[in-house]
């Protein structure tokens, strides 16, 4: 599980576990997987603090710096979305999350969980 604060109108990257701010804009970060192939899925995302109907936060799982098919969007004032399906991840891969917020979106806390 990962958590971080979100500021408006920016693309940021984070790993799949840990607590803290996202990486610098435009610089994909990720965590290396173990020395065995994995399947990840059952993704859940929650953003606390979205209040306006025009706020959106889009999340995409990244694999070795490239966007993967697992993506979801939170639209304010809602606060959750589900990363659908499953994804096969080869051993020793770099997995992370790309977070894109709209011009007015700001969340106090963004929580991401994958199994």
N, C-alpha and C positions, 0 to 999 in steps of 0.2 A: 504494500500500500504506500502511496505517495501523497504528500499534502503540501500546499503552497498557497501564497496569496497571489491574486491576479490583478493586474492593472489594465486600464482600457487601451484599446486600439494597438495591440502589440502581438507578435508571435513569439512564443517562448518554448523552451524544451526542458523536460525533466526526466529523471529516471523513474522506474516503476516502484521504488521503495525509498524510504527515508522521509525526512521532514525538512523543509527549507524552501528557499526561493528557487525559481526556475533558472536555467542557464541563460546566457546572454542571448539577445534576439539574433536569430539567424544562425545560431551555432548548435547543431544537434548534439545532445548528450545522451548517454544511455548507460546501462549496466550490462556487464558481460554475463551470459548464462553459463551454467555448469558444463562440464565436459560430456554431457549427454543431450540428445535431442529432447525438446519439450513441446507440449501443446498447451497454449494459454487460451483462456476464455472466461466466460461468466464475468465480464467486466462491468463494474458499477462506478458511476461518477456522481458526486454531489458537490454543488457549489452553494455555499452559504453567503448571503448578502446581496443577491440579485433582486432588484425591486422593480425595474422598469420593463415594460413590454418590448422595448426595442433592444434590450441587452441580449447578446448571444455569446456563448463560449463554445467553440468547436474543438473537439479532441480527436487526435488520430494517433494510433499506436505506430511507432517507427521501428523498422528492423534494419540494422546496419546503416542507419542514416537516411533510409528511404521510407516514404509513407507506405503503410500496409492497409489492407482492406478494412480493418477494425476502426470505425469512426462513429462518433455520435455528437449531437449538438444540444446544448442546454439553452432554452429560450426563456428569458425572464418574463414573468416573475417565478416561473418554475425553477426547480433547483436540482433535478436529477436527469440522467440519461443512462442508457445501457449500451455498452460496446458489444455488438452482436456477434454471434458465431464463435468459432475457435480459429486458432492460427498455429501452424506448425513452425517451430523455431529450431534451427539447427544448433548443434553444440557450439559453444564459444561465440555466440552471436551477440551483437550489441542491440539491446531492446530499450526503448524509451517512449515518451509521449510528447507529441507536439500540441500546444495549446494556442489557439487563435481567438482573441477577444475582439468584440465589436467596439465601435467608437465610444460607447457609453458604458460598456461592461466593466465592472469591478467587483470582485468577490473577496470577502474577508478571508475565506478559506476554501480551497478546492481539494477534495479527497478523491483519490483514484485507487481502485482495488481490482486486481486480476487474479484469477486462480490458474 
